[in-house]
Amino acid sequence: MLVSERLKRLLRLVPGERRFGFYRFLPFFFVLGGAMEWFMINVRIGKETFYDVYRRKQSERQYEARMKKEE
């Protein structure tokens, strides 16, 4: 219960409760989404970023589809 009360108190500190209700948290989610996107594009884990892996897999799928079509 102690954590729940602290969380409620922390959430009440965010302004705009009367006017926006739950939607007052949307700016936080936009910032979180932008930060995740930046992380996926710019931060390398090993030698690759998320988008390097995505592009490679996409080109592999296109190649396999082309080979299947030629058969």
N, C-alpha and C positions, 0 to 999 in steps of 0.2 A: 504494500500500500504506500510505503514511503516514496518509492520511485514514481508511482502513479501520480501522487500529489505534486511531486516536483515537476513532473512532465506537464501536468495541467497548469501549474503556475508559470512555467516557461512559455507555454503556448498562449497564455493570456497576455503575455508581454508584447506579442506581435500586434501592431496597431491595425485598426480597420474592422474589428469584429462586428460591430453594429451595421456598418454599411455594406461590407463585402462578404461577411460570414466566412464559410470555409474557403472561399476563393481568395482570401487574403494571402494564402500560402503559395499561390501560383508563381509569383516572381522567384521564389526559392527553387521551384522545380525547373523553371526556365534556366536559371543559372546552373543548376546541377546538370541539366541536359547539355548545356554548352560546354561545361567543364569535362563531361564524359566524352563528348565529341572531340574536343581538343586533345584529350589524353589518347584517344584511339588513333588520331592522325599523327601526333608528334612524338609520342613516347615509344621507344623501341624496347621490346622485351626479347632478349637474345639479339638476333640480327633483323628482326621483322617487326613491323607495326601491324595492327589489326587490318588495315586496308591493304597492305602488301599481301597478306594471306587471302583476303577476300578476292582481290584481283587475280591472284594465281589460281584459286579454285574456280573462279568464273571462267577463265580462259581454258582450264582443263575441261570443264563441262562443255564449253563450246566446241572444243576439239573433238571430244568424244561424240557429240551430237553430229558433227560433220562426218566423222568416220562411219558412224552408224548409217547416215543418210547415203553415203557412197556405196555401201554394201548392197 
